[in-house]
Amino acid sequence: MIVKYLLAALVAGLFSGALMTVAQEARVIPLILHAEEYEGGEAEPAAPAATGTEVQPEAEHSSLRIGAALSEVAAYLSPISVAYAHEGEHEEGGIMFGMSRFSGTLLANLVTGAGFALLLAGVSLVTGNAITVANGALWGAAGWLAVHLLPSIGLPPELPGFPAAELGDRQVWWVATVVLSAVGLYLVILKDGFAAKVAGIALIAAPQVYGAPQPADIASNVPAVLGAEFAVAALATTLFFWIVLGLSLGYANEKIAKAD
């Protein structure tokens, strides 16, 4: 039975990851390409890039493209996530193993979609709260809150060319925020008792009170309005991903339950 549920989660994750790629290509990728036009130009002398003396020809957004290796994607487990890393450059002819931008994005979304689906199914099994079509959207919304919206308060989605703090510091803060937010949401939503609610709210607020690492220099050639538009588009597409994931996982679970 458990194997069937996990296989269903895997299929739901792959399905959601594929749809996520379509949504990104329609709304998010064009904004990245637009931002890269500014990044590829000459930086103004008064506003050097925060990460070095030269502006890199391309920078990665972990939610949209695969990293230099699949291990980094697995580490982030996010189709549009988190540390919003500005690390690494792409090789000519593709972003990984000669793959095109679209192929790399699709592969990353399939891998991370499957990972999130298995994680969501695991939480459901451990807590004893089944994911159904009726509550699938709520499960998805909770995942989106923990993995994307709450971390984006301190580390909003970033376009190539935007300054950022050290990658390692951002990764540590993001991982801590996701874990604390997930536990906090569990206490607030699924646990009874006033003390559990208070503890949950405290855990959710803790990383925000501590504060996310910020760059020393916020100068950028990319227009701020473009960055704001990208942040909205990125969060909207991740919400779409999680809602689809929750509903498809709930549908698959109900089909398995009826078959048994």
C-alpha positions as CSV (number, residue, x, y, z in Angstrom):
1,M,0.0,0.0,0.0
2,I,2.7,2.5,1.0
3,V,4.6,1.7,-2.2
4,K,1.5,2.5,-4.3
5,Y,1.1,5.8,-2.5
6,L,4.7,6.7,-3.1
7,L,4.5,5.7,-6.8
8,A,1.4,7.9,-7.1
9,A,3.2,10.7,-5.5
10,L,6.1,10.3,-8.0
11,V,3.7,10.5,-10.9
12,A,1.9,13.5,-9.5
13,G,5.3,15.2,-9.0
14,L,6.4,14.6,-12.5
15,F,3.1,15.8,-13.9
16,S,3.2,19.0,-11.8
17,G,6.8,19.6,-12.7
18,A,6.0,19.4,-16.4
19,L,3.1,21.9,-16.0
20,M,5.4,24.1,-14.0
21,T,7.8,24.3,-16.9
22,V,5.1,25.4,-19.2
23,A,4.1,28.2,-16.8
24,Q,7.7,29.3,-16.4
25,E,8.2,29.4,-20.2
26,A,5.1,31.6,-20.5
27,R,5.8,34.1,-17.8
28,V,9.0,33.8,-15.9
29,I,11.7,32.9,-18.5
30,P,11.0,35.9,-20.6
31,L,11.7,38.2,-17.6
32,I,15.0,36.4,-17.0
33,L,16.0,36.9,-20.6
34,H,15.1,40.5,-20.4
35,A,17.1,41.0,-17.3
36,E,20.1,39.3,-18.9
37,E,20.1,42.0,-21.5
38,Y,21.0,44.5,-18.7
39,E,23.4,42.1,-17.1
40,G,25.3,41.6,-20.3
41,G,26.0,45.3,-20.7
42,E,28.8,47.3,-19.3
43,A,28.3,48.0,-15.6
44,E,28.4,51.6,-14.6
45,P,31.7,52.6,-12.8
46,A,29.8,53.9,-9.8
47,A,27.8,50.7,-9.4
48,P,30.1,47.6,-9.7
49,A,28.6,44.2,-9.4
50,A,28.3,43.1,-5.8
51,T,29.7,39.7,-6.5
52,G,32.9,40.7,-8.3
53,T,34.6,43.1,-10.6
54,E,32.9,41.7,-13.7
55,V,29.3,41.0,-14.4
56,Q,28.8,37.3,-15.2
57,P,27.2,36.6,-18.6
58,E,24.6,34.5,-16.9
59,A,23.5,33.8,-13.4
60,E,21.3,31.0,-12.1
61,H,18.0,31.1,-10.4
62,S,17.5,27.8,-8.6
63,S,13.8,27.9,-9.1
64,L,14.0,28.1,-12.9
65,R,17.1,26.4,-14.1
66,I,19.2,23.4,-13.1
67,G,22.5,24.2,-11.4
68,A,25.9,23.2,-12.4
69,A,25.0,19.6,-11.3
70,L,21.9,17.7,-10.2
71,S,23.2,17.5,-6.7
72,E,22.6,21.2,-6.3
73,V,19.0,20.8,-7.5
74,A,18.5,18.0,-5.0
75,A,20.0,20.1,-2.3
76,Y,17.5,22.9,-2.9
77,L,14.5,20.6,-3.8
78,S,12.8,23.6,-5.3
79,P,11.5,24.4,-8.7
80,I,11.5,28.1,-7.9
81,S,13.2,28.5,-4.8
82,V,15.2,29.6,-2.5
83,A,18.7,30.7,-2.1
84,Y,18.1,32.3,-5.5
85,A,21.7,31.6,-6.2
86,H,23.9,33.7,-8.4
87,E,26.5,31.0,-8.6
88,G,28.3,29.5,-11.6
89,E,28.3,30.2,-15.3
90,H,26.8,28.2,-18.1
91,E,28.8,26.4,-20.7
92,E,28.3,27.3,-24.3
93,G,25.7,25.2,-26.1
94,G,23.6,24.5,-23.0
95,I,23.3,24.8,-19.3
96,M,24.3,21.3,-18.4
97,F,25.7,18.4,-20.5
98,G,25.0,20.4,-23.6
99,M,21.3,20.7,-22.8
100,S,19.2,23.7,-23.9
101,R,17.8,26.1,-21.3
102,F,14.3,24.6,-21.8
103,S,15.6,21.0,-21.4
104,G,17.5,21.9,-18.3
105,T,14.6,23.7,-16.8
106,L,12.3,20.8,-17.5
107,L,14.7,18.3,-16.0
108,A,15.1,20.4,-12.9
109,N,11.4,20.7,-12.5
110,L,10.7,17.0,-13.0
111,V,13.4,16.1,-10.4
112,T,12.3,18.7,-7.8
113,G,8.6,18.1,-8.5
114,A,9.0,14.4,-7.8
115,G,11.1,15.2,-4.7
116,F,8.4,17.6,-3.3
117,A,5.6,15.1,-4.1
118,L,7.4,12.3,-2.2
119,L,8.1,14.7,0.7
120,L,4.4,15.7,0.8
121,A,3.3,12.1,0.7
122,G,5.7,11.2,3.4
123,V,4.4,13.9,5.7
124,S,0.9,12.8,5.0
125,L,1.7,9.2,5.9
126,V,3.7,10.1,9.1
127,T,1.1,12.4,10.4
128,G,-1.9,10.2,9.5
129,N,-3.6,13.0,7.5
130,A,-4.6,11.8,4.1
131,I,-4.3,14.0,1.0
132,T,-7.5,14.0,-1.0
133,V,-9.0,16.1,-3.8
134,A,-11.0,18.0,-1.2
135,N,-8.0,19.1,0.8
136,G,-5.2,18.8,-1.8
137,A,-5.2,22.5,-2.6
138,L,-4.7,23.3,1.2
139,W,-1.8,20.8,1.4
140,G,-0.3,22.5,-1.7
141,A,-0.8,26.0,-0.3
142,A,0.9,24.9,3.0
143,G,3.9,23.7,1.0
144,W,4.0,26.9,-1.0
145,L,4.0,28.9,2.2
146,A,6.8,27.0,3.8
147,V,9.0,26.6,0.8
148,H,8.4,29.9,-1.1
149,L,6.3,32.6,0.3
150,L,7.7,32.8,3.9
151,P,11.4,32.5,2.8
152,S,10.7,35.1,0.1
153,I,10.0,37.7,2.8
154,G,13.8,37.8,3.5
155,L,15.1,36.4,0.2
156,P,12.7,37.4,-2.6
157,P,13.2,35.8,-6.1
158,E,16.1,37.5,-7.8
159,L,16.8,38.2,-11.4
160,P,20.3,37.8,-12.9
161,G,22.2,41.0,-12.3
162,F,20.7,41.7,-8.9
163,P,23.1,41.9,-6.0
164,A,23.0,39.1,-3.4
165,A,24.7,38.1,-0.2
166,E,27.1,35.2,0.0
167,L,25.5,32.0,-1.4
168,G,26.4,29.9,1.6
169,D,24.8,32.3,4.1
170,R,21.6,32.5,2.0
171,Q,21.4,28.7,1.7
172,V,21.7,28.3,5.5
173,W,19.1,30.9,6.2
174,W,16.7,29.5,3.6
175,V,17.0,25.9,4.8
176,A,16.5,27.0,8.4
177,T,13.5,29.1,7.4
178,V,11.8,26.3,5.4
179,V,12.3,23.8,8.3
180,L,11.1,26.2,11.0
181,S,8.2,27.3,8.8
182,A,7.1,23.8,8.0
183,V,7.2,22.7,11.7
184,G,5.4,25.9,12.6
185,L,2.6,25.4,10.1
186,Y,2.2,21.8,11.3
187,L,1.7,23.0,14.9
188,V,-0.7,25.8,13.9
189,I,-2.8,23.8,11.4
190,L,-2.7,20.2,12.6
191,K,-2.1,20.3,16.4
192,D,-4.7,21.2,19.0
193,G,-4.0,23.4,22.0
194,F,-3.2,27.0,22.6
195,A,0.5,26.2,23.4
196,A,1.0,24.5,20.1
197,K,-0.4,27.4,18.2
198,V,1.8,29.9,20.0
199,A,4.9,27.7,19.5
200,G,4.0,27.4,15.8
201,I,3.7,31.1,15.3
202,A,7.0,31.7,17.2
203,L,8.8,29.2,14.9
204,I,7.4,30.8,11.8
205,A,8.4,34.3,13.0
206,A,11.9,33.4,14.3
207,P,13.9,33.4,11.0
208,Q,12.1,36.6,10.0
209,V,13.0,38.3,13.2
210,Y,16.6,37.1,12.9
211,G,16.8,38.4,9.4
212,A,18.1,37.1,6.1
213,P,21.6,37.9,4.9
214,Q,21.7,40.9,2.6
215,P,24.3,42.2,0.2
216,A,26.5,45.1,1.2
217,D,25.9,46.9,-2.1
218,I,22.4,46.9,-3.7
219,A,23.3,48.7,-6.9
220,S,22.1,47.0,-10.0
221,N,21.7,47.8,-13.7
222,V,18.4,45.8,-13.8
223,P,15.4,48.1,-13.3
224,A,13.7,47.6,-9.9
225,V,10.2,47.4,-11.6
226,L,11.5,44.4,-13.6
227,G,12.7,42.7,-10.4
228,A,9.3,43.3,-8.7
229,E,7.5,41.9,-11.7
230,F,9.7,38.8,-11.7
231,A,9.1,38.2,-8.0
232,V,5.4,38.3,-8.4
233,A,5.6,36.0,-11.5
234,A,7.9,33.6,-9.7
235,L,5.7,33.3,-6.6
236,A,2.6,33.0,-8.7
237,T,4.0,30.1,-10.8
238,T,5.2,28.3,-7.7
239,L,1.8,28.6,-6.2
240,F,0.4,27.1,-9.4
241,F,2.9,24.2,-9.1
242,W,2.0,23.5,-5.5
243,I,-1.8,23.6,-6.0
244,V,-1.5,21.3,-9.0
245,L,0.7,19.0,-7.0
246,G,-1.7,18.8,-4.0
247,L,-4.8,18.2,-6.2
248,S,-3.1,15.6,-8.5
249,L,-1.7,13.8,-5.4
250,G,-5.1,13.8,-3.8
251,Y,-6.7,12.5,-7.0
252,A,-4.1,9.7,-7.2
253,N,-4.6,8.8,-3.6
254,E,-8.4,8.5,-4.0
255,K,-8.0,6.3,-7.1
256,I,-5.7,4.0,-5.1
257,A,-8.1,3.9,-2.1
258,K,-11.1,3.0,-4.4
259,A,-9.1,0.3,-6.2
260,D,-8.2,-1.4,-2.9
